[in-house]
Amino acid sequence: MRETNWNIFKNIVKLILFFGVIFSVLFCVTWQSIHLYLINLQIDELSRKKNELEKTLYLKNIELSSLKSRARIRQYALDHFEMVPITYNDVKLIIY
C-alpha cells in the first residue's frame, strides 16, 4: 500500500513539474513577443519624431537661405517688424 501511494506521489510531482516547465516556456515566449511589440512601437514613434525634425530642419534651412540677401532682410524687416526705411534726410552728421 505504501509503495502505491509513493508511486502516485512521484507521478503527481512529475506531472506538476511537466506543466510547470510548459507554462514557463509559454510565458517566456509570450513575454518576448509583447516586449518586441512594445519596442517596435517605440521605434515607430522615434522614426516619426525624426521625420518631423528633418522636415523642420529643411524648412529652417530654406528660411535661412531666404534671409541671406540684404534685399530679403530689408523686406522681412519691413513686413514683420513694421520698420520704415531710412532716408538720407534722416541721417545727421554730428561733429565735435
DSSP file (Angstrom, degrees, kcal/mol; ACC not computed):
  #  RESIDUE AA STRUCTURE BP1 BP2  ACC     N-H-->O    O-->H-N    N-H-->O    O-->H-N    TCO  KAPPA ALPHA  PHI   PSI    X-CA   Y-CA   Z-CA
    1    1 A M     >        0   0    0      0, 0.0     4,-1.8     0, 0.0     5,-0.2   0.000 360.0 360.0 360.0 -39.7    0.0    0.0    0.0
    2    2 A R  H  >  +     0   0    0      1,-0.2     4,-2.4     2,-0.2     5,-0.2   0.879 360.0  53.3 -67.1 -37.1    2.8    2.4    0.8
    3    3 A E  H  > S+     0   0    0      2,-0.2     4,-2.5     1,-0.2    -1,-0.2   0.892 107.6  50.5 -65.9 -39.4    4.6    1.8   -2.5
    4    4 A T  H  > S+     0   0    0      2,-0.2     4,-2.4     1,-0.2    -1,-0.2   0.900 111.4  48.3 -66.8 -39.2    1.5    2.6   -4.5
    5    5 A N  H  X S+     0   0    0     -4,-1.8     4,-2.5     2,-0.2    -2,-0.2   0.909 112.2  49.5 -65.4 -40.2    1.0    5.8   -2.5
    6    6 A W  H  X S+     0   0    0     -4,-2.4     4,-2.3     2,-0.2    -2,-0.2   0.900 111.3  48.9 -65.3 -40.0    4.6    6.7   -3.1
    7    7 A N  H  X S+     0   0    0     -4,-2.5     4,-2.4     2,-0.2    -2,-0.2   0.895 111.2  49.9 -65.1 -41.6    4.3    6.0   -6.8
    8    8 A I  H  X S+     0   0    0     -4,-2.4     4,-2.3     2,-0.2    -2,-0.2   0.925 111.0  49.7 -63.1 -43.4    1.2    8.1   -7.1
    9    9 A F  H  X S+     0   0    0     -4,-2.5     4,-2.3     1,-0.2    -2,-0.2   0.913 111.1  49.0 -62.0 -43.5    3.0   10.9   -5.3
   10   10 A K  H  X S+     0   0    0     -4,-2.3     4,-2.4     1,-0.2    -1,-0.2   0.895 111.3  50.1 -62.9 -40.5    6.0   10.7   -7.6
   11   11 A N  H  X S+     0   0    0     -4,-2.4     4,-2.3     2,-0.2    -1,-0.2   0.886 110.2  49.8 -65.8 -38.2    3.7   10.7  -10.7
   12   12 A I  H  X S+     0   0    0     -4,-2.3     4,-2.5     2,-0.2    -2,-0.2   0.912 111.2  49.0 -66.7 -41.9    1.9   13.8   -9.3
   13   13 A V  H  X S+     0   0    0     -4,-2.3     4,-2.5     2,-0.2    -2,-0.2   0.911 111.5  49.6 -63.8 -42.3    5.2   15.6   -8.8
   14   14 A K  H  X S+     0   0    0     -4,-2.4     4,-2.5     2,-0.2    -2,-0.2   0.909 111.6  49.2 -61.6 -42.6    6.4   14.7  -12.3
   15   15 A L  H  X S+     0   0    0     -4,-2.3     4,-2.4     2,-0.2     5,-0.2   0.905 111.3  48.8 -64.4 -42.5    3.1   16.0  -13.7
   16   16 A I  H  X S+     0   0    0     -4,-2.5     4,-2.1     2,-0.2    -2,-0.2   0.921 112.9  47.6 -64.1 -43.7    3.4   19.2  -11.8
   17   17 A L  H  X S+     0   0    0     -4,-2.5     4,-2.4     2,-0.2    -2,-0.2   0.903 110.9  52.1 -63.1 -41.7    7.0   19.7  -13.0
   18   18 A F  H  X S+     0   0    0     -4,-2.5     4,-2.3     1,-0.2    -2,-0.2   0.949 113.3  42.5 -60.3 -50.8    6.0   18.9  -16.6
   19   19 A F  H  X S+     0   0    0     -4,-2.4     4,-2.7     1,-0.2    -1,-0.2   0.830 111.8  56.7 -68.3 -29.9    3.2   21.5  -16.6
   20   20 A G  H  X S+     0   0    0     -4,-2.1     4,-2.3    -5,-0.2    -1,-0.2   0.919 109.1  45.3 -63.6 -43.4    5.4   24.0  -14.7
   21   21 A V  H  X S+     0   0    0     -4,-2.4     4,-2.4     2,-0.2    -2,-0.2   0.923 113.5  49.7 -65.6 -44.2    8.0   23.7  -17.5
   22   22 A I  H  X S+     0   0    0     -4,-2.3     4,-2.4     1,-0.2    -2,-0.2   0.930 112.5  47.5 -60.3 -45.9    5.4   24.0  -20.2
   23   23 A F  H  X S+     0   0    0     -4,-2.7     4,-2.6     1,-0.2    -1,-0.2   0.901 111.1  51.7 -62.9 -40.9    3.9   27.1  -18.5
   24   24 A S  H  X S+     0   0    0     -4,-2.3     4,-2.4     2,-0.2    -2,-0.2   0.910 110.8  47.4 -62.6 -43.2    7.3   28.7  -18.1
   25   25 A V  H  X S+     0   0    0     -4,-2.4     4,-2.4     2,-0.2     5,-0.2   0.933 113.6  47.4 -64.5 -45.8    8.2   28.2  -21.8
   26   26 A L  H  X S+     0   0    0     -4,-2.4     4,-2.4     1,-0.2     5,-0.2   0.900 111.9  50.9 -62.6 -40.0    4.8   29.6  -22.9
   27   27 A F  H  X S+     0   0    0     -4,-2.6     4,-2.8    -5,-0.2    -1,-0.2   0.924 110.7  48.5 -63.1 -44.2    5.2   32.6  -20.5
   28   28 A C  H  X S+     0   0    0     -4,-2.4     4,-2.3     2,-0.2    -2,-0.2   0.907 112.5  47.8 -64.0 -42.4    8.7   33.4  -21.9
   29   29 A V  H  X S+     0   0    0     -4,-2.4     4,-2.1     2,-0.2    -1,-0.2   0.920 114.7  46.1 -65.0 -43.4    7.6   33.2  -25.5
   30   30 A T  H  X S+     0   0    0     -4,-2.4     4,-2.4     2,-0.2    -2,-0.2   0.920 112.7  49.8 -65.7 -43.8    4.6   35.4  -24.8
   31   31 A W  H  X S+     0   0    0     -4,-2.8     4,-2.5     1,-0.2    -1,-0.2   0.895 110.2  51.2 -62.2 -40.0    6.6   37.9  -22.8
   32   32 A Q  H  X S+     0   0    0     -4,-2.3     4,-2.5    -5,-0.2    -1,-0.2   0.913 110.1  49.2 -63.9 -42.7    9.2   38.1  -25.6
   33   33 A S  H  X S+     0   0    0     -4,-2.1     4,-2.1     2,-0.2    -2,-0.2   0.914 112.8  46.9 -63.8 -43.1    6.5   38.8  -28.2
   34   34 A I  H  X S+     0   0    0     -4,-2.4     4,-2.3     2,-0.2    -2,-0.2   0.912 111.9  50.9 -65.2 -42.1    5.0   41.5  -26.1
   35   35 A H  H  X S+     0   0    0     -4,-2.5     4,-2.2     1,-0.2    -2,-0.2   0.915 110.5  48.5 -62.7 -43.7    8.4   43.1  -25.4
   36   36 A L  H  X S+     0   0    0     -4,-2.5     4,-2.3     1,-0.2    -1,-0.2   0.884 109.7  53.2 -63.7 -38.5    9.2   43.1  -29.1
   37   37 A Y  H  X S+     0   0    0     -4,-2.1     4,-1.9     2,-0.2    -2,-0.2   0.920 110.0  47.4 -62.2 -44.3    5.9   44.7  -29.9
   38   38 A L  H  X S+     0   0    0     -4,-2.3     4,-1.9     2,-0.2    -2,-0.2   0.878 111.1  51.2 -66.0 -37.8    6.5   47.5  -27.4
   39   39 A I  H  X S+     0   0    0     -4,-2.2     4,-2.4     2,-0.2    -1,-0.2   0.899 108.4  52.2 -65.7 -39.9   10.0   48.1  -28.8
   40   40 A N  H  X S+     0   0    0     -4,-2.3     4,-2.3     1,-0.2    -2,-0.2   0.875 107.3  52.7 -64.1 -36.6    8.6   48.3  -32.3
   41   41 A L  H  X S+     0   0    0     -4,-1.9     4,-2.2     2,-0.2    -1,-0.2   0.917 109.7  48.4 -63.3 -42.4    6.1   50.9  -31.1
   42   42 A Q  H  X S+     0   0    0     -4,-1.9     4,-2.6     2,-0.2    -2,-0.2   0.897 110.3  51.7 -64.2 -40.0    8.9   52.9  -29.7
   43   43 A I  H  X S+     0   0    0     -4,-2.4     4,-2.3     2,-0.2    -2,-0.2   0.916 109.9  49.3 -63.2 -42.7   10.9   52.6  -32.9
   44   44 A D  H  X S+     0   0    0     -4,-2.3     4,-2.1     2,-0.2    -2,-0.2   0.908 111.6  49.0 -62.4 -42.2    7.9   53.8  -34.9
   45   45 A E  H  X S+     0   0    0     -4,-2.2     4,-2.2     1,-0.2    -2,-0.2   0.912 112.4  47.6 -64.7 -42.7    7.4   56.8  -32.6
   46   46 A L  H  X S+     0   0    0     -4,-2.6     4,-2.4     2,-0.2    -1,-0.2   0.862 110.5  52.5 -67.4 -35.3   11.1   57.7  -32.8
   47   47 A S  H  X S+     0   0    0     -4,-2.3     4,-2.3     2,-0.2    -1,-0.2   0.900 109.2  49.8 -65.2 -40.2   11.0   57.4  -36.6
   48   48 A R  H  X S+     0   0    0     -4,-2.1     4,-2.2     2,-0.2    -2,-0.2   0.919 111.9  47.5 -64.7 -43.3    8.1   59.8  -36.7
   49   49 A K  H  X S+     0   0    0     -4,-2.2     4,-2.5     1,-0.2    -2,-0.2   0.898 110.6  52.6 -63.9 -39.5    9.8   62.3  -34.5
   50   50 A K  H  X S+     0   0    0     -4,-2.4     4,-2.5     1,-0.2    -2,-0.2   0.916 109.2  49.1 -61.8 -43.5   13.0   62.0  -36.6
   51   51 A N  H  X S+     0   0    0     -4,-2.3     4,-2.2     1,-0.2    -1,-0.2   0.897 111.1  50.0 -64.2 -40.0   11.0   62.7  -39.8
   52   52 A E  H  X S+     0   0    0     -4,-2.2     4,-2.4     2,-0.2    -2,-0.2   0.909 111.8  48.1 -64.1 -41.5    9.3   65.8  -38.2
   53   53 A L  H  X S+     0   0    0     -4,-2.5     4,-2.7     2,-0.2    -2,-0.2   0.883 110.7  50.8 -67.6 -37.9   12.7   67.1  -37.0
   54   54 A E  H  X S+     0   0    0     -4,-2.5     4,-2.4     2,-0.2    -1,-0.2   0.900 110.8  49.3 -64.6 -39.3   14.2   66.6  -40.5
   55   55 A K  H  X S+     0   0    0     -4,-2.2     4,-2.4     2,-0.2    -2,-0.2   0.917 111.7  48.6 -64.5 -43.3   11.3   68.4  -42.0
   56   56 A T  H  X S+     0   0    0     -4,-2.4     4,-2.6     2,-0.2    -2,-0.2   0.916 111.2  50.2 -62.6 -43.2   11.7   71.3  -39.5
   57   57 A L  H  X S+     0   0    0     -4,-2.7     4,-2.3     2,-0.2    -2,-0.2   0.912 110.2  50.4 -60.8 -43.1   15.4   71.4  -40.3
   58   58 A Y  H  X S+     0   0    0     -4,-2.4     4,-1.9     1,-0.2    -2,-0.2   0.920 112.1  46.8 -60.9 -45.0   14.7   71.5  -44.0
   59   59 A L  H  X S+     0   0    0     -4,-2.4     4,-2.4     1,-0.2    -2,-0.2   0.882 111.5  51.0 -67.0 -37.7   12.2   74.4  -43.6
   60   60 A K  H  X S+     0   0    0     -4,-2.6     4,-2.7     2,-0.2    -1,-0.2   0.876 108.2  52.3 -67.1 -36.7   14.6   76.3  -41.3
   61   61 A N  H  X S+     0   0    0     -4,-2.3     4,-2.4     2,-0.2    -2,-0.2   0.887 109.8  49.1 -65.5 -37.7   17.4   75.9  -43.9
   62   62 A I  H  X S+     0   0    0     -4,-1.9     4,-1.8     2,-0.2    -2,-0.2   0.923 112.2  48.2 -64.9 -43.7   15.0   77.4  -46.6
   63   63 A E  H  X S+     0   0    0     -4,-2.4     4,-0.9     1,-0.2    -2,-0.2   0.902 111.4  50.8 -63.4 -40.4   14.2   80.2  -44.2
   64   64 A L  H >< S+     0   0    0     -4,-2.7     3,-0.7     1,-0.2     4,-0.3   0.919 109.7  49.2 -63.3 -43.8   17.9   80.8  -43.6
   65   65 A S  H >< S+     0   0    0     -4,-2.4     3,-0.8     1,-0.3     4,-0.4   0.830 108.0  55.1 -66.5 -29.2   18.7   80.9  -47.2
   66   66 A S  H 3< S+     0   0    0     -4,-1.8    -1,-0.3     1,-0.2     3,-0.2   0.728 107.6  50.6 -74.6 -18.9   15.9   83.4  -47.8
   67   67 A L  T << S+     0   0    0     -4,-0.9    -1,-0.2    -3,-0.7    -2,-0.2   0.336  87.4  84.9 -98.8   7.2   17.3   85.7  -45.2
   68   68 A K  S <  S+     0   0    0     -3,-0.8     2,-0.2    -4,-0.3    -1,-0.2   0.819  73.9  76.2 -81.0 -29.5   20.9   85.8  -46.5
   69   69 A S  S  > S-     0   0    0     -4,-0.4     4,-2.2    -3,-0.2     5,-0.2  -0.573  79.3-131.9 -85.1 148.2   20.4   88.6  -49.1
   70   70 A R  H  > S+     0   0    0      1,-0.2     4,-2.7    -2,-0.2     5,-0.2   0.867 106.4  54.6 -65.2 -36.8   20.2   92.2  -48.0
   71   71 A A  H  > S+     0   0    0      1,-0.2     4,-2.4     2,-0.2    -1,-0.2   0.905 110.3  46.2 -65.1 -39.6   17.1   92.9  -50.1
   72   72 A R  H  > S+     0   0    0      2,-0.2     4,-2.6     1,-0.2    -1,-0.2   0.889 111.7  51.3 -69.6 -38.2   15.3   90.0  -48.5
   73   73 A I  H  X S+     0   0    0     -4,-2.2     4,-2.5     2,-0.2    -2,-0.2   0.923 111.2  48.9 -62.8 -42.9   16.4   91.0  -45.0
   74   74 A R  H  X S+     0   0    0     -4,-2.7     4,-2.3     1,-0.2    -2,-0.2   0.932 112.6  46.9 -62.0 -45.7   15.1   94.5  -45.7
   75   75 A Q  H  X S+     0   0    0     -4,-2.4     4,-2.3     1,-0.2    -1,-0.2   0.893 111.9  50.8 -64.8 -39.4   11.8   93.2  -47.0
   76   76 A Y  H  X>S+     0   0    0     -4,-2.6     4,-3.0     2,-0.2     5,-0.6   0.914 110.6  49.0 -63.9 -43.0   11.4   90.9  -44.0
   77   77 A A  H  X5S+     0   0    0     -4,-2.5     6,-1.5     1,-0.2     4,-1.3   0.895 112.4  48.4 -64.7 -39.3   12.1   93.8  -41.6
   78   78 A L  H  <5S+     0   0    0     -4,-2.3     4,-0.4     4,-0.2    -2,-0.2   0.900 119.0  38.8 -66.2 -39.8    9.6   96.0  -43.3
   79   79 A D  H  <5S+     0   0    0     -4,-2.3    -2,-0.2    -5,-0.2    -3,-0.2   0.922 127.1  27.9 -78.5 -45.6    6.9   93.2  -43.3
   80   80 A H  H  <5S+     0   0    0     -4,-3.0    -3,-0.2    -5,-0.2    -2,-0.1   0.786 129.0  33.8 -94.3 -29.3    7.3   91.6  -39.9
   81   81 A F  S  <<S-     0   0    0     -4,-1.3    -3,-0.2    -5,-0.6    -1,-0.1   0.393  96.4-126.1-109.6   2.5    8.8   94.3  -37.7
   82   82 A E        +     0   0    0     -4,-0.4    -4,-0.2    -5,-0.2     2,-0.2   0.844  51.7 161.6  55.0  38.7    7.0   97.3  -39.2
   83   83 A M        -     0   0    0     -6,-1.5    -1,-0.2    -9,-0.1    -2,-0.1  -0.495  31.6-138.2 -81.7 157.3   10.2   99.1  -39.7
   84   84 A V        -     0   0    0     -2,-0.2     2,-0.1     0, 0.0    -6,-0.0  -0.927  23.1-108.5-116.1 143.6   10.5  102.0  -42.1
   85   85 A P        -     0   0    0      0, 0.0     2,-0.2     0, 0.0   -11,-0.0  -0.419  35.5-118.6 -70.2 145.6   13.4  102.5  -44.5
   86   86 A I        -     0   0    0     -2,-0.1     2,-0.3     2,-0.0     0, 0.0  -0.530  23.3-151.6 -82.9 150.8   15.7  105.4  -43.6
   87   87 A T    >>  -     0   0    0     -2,-0.2     3,-1.2     1,-0.1     4,-0.5  -0.753  29.9-108.8-113.5 166.6   16.2  108.3  -46.0
   88   88 A Y  G >4 S+     0   0    0     -2,-0.3     3,-0.6     1,-0.3    -1,-0.1   0.750 117.3  63.6 -69.2 -21.3   19.2  110.4  -46.3
   89   89 A N  G 34 S+     0   0    0      1,-0.2    -1,-0.3     3,-0.0    -3,-0.0   0.753  96.9  58.8 -70.9 -22.9   17.3  113.3  -44.7
   90   90 A D  G <4 S+     0   0    0     -3,-1.2     2,-0.5     2,-0.0    -1,-0.2   0.687  89.0  86.3 -78.4 -18.2   17.1  111.3  -41.5
   91   91 A V    <<  -     0   0    0     -3,-0.6     2,-0.4    -4,-0.5     0, 0.0  -0.716  59.6-173.3 -89.4 127.6   20.9  110.9  -41.2
   92   92 A K        -     0   0    0     -2,-0.5     2,-0.6     2,-0.0    -3,-0.0  -0.956  17.7-137.8-122.0 140.9   22.6  113.8  -39.4
   93   93 A L        -     0   0    0     -2,-0.4     2,-0.5     2,-0.0    -2,-0.0  -0.855  16.6-165.4 -99.9 123.7   26.3  114.3  -39.1
   94   94 A I        -     0   0    0     -2,-0.6     2,-0.4     2,-0.0    -2,-0.0  -0.947   4.7-172.6-113.5 123.4   27.4  115.4  -35.7
   95   95 A I              0   0    0     -2,-0.5    -2,-0.0     1,-0.1     0, 0.0  -0.955 360.0 360.0-117.2 132.8   31.0  116.7  -35.4
   96   96 A Y              0   0    0     -2,-0.4    -1,-0.1     0, 0.0    -2,-0.0   0.399 360.0 360.0 -96.0 360.0   32.6  117.5  -32.0
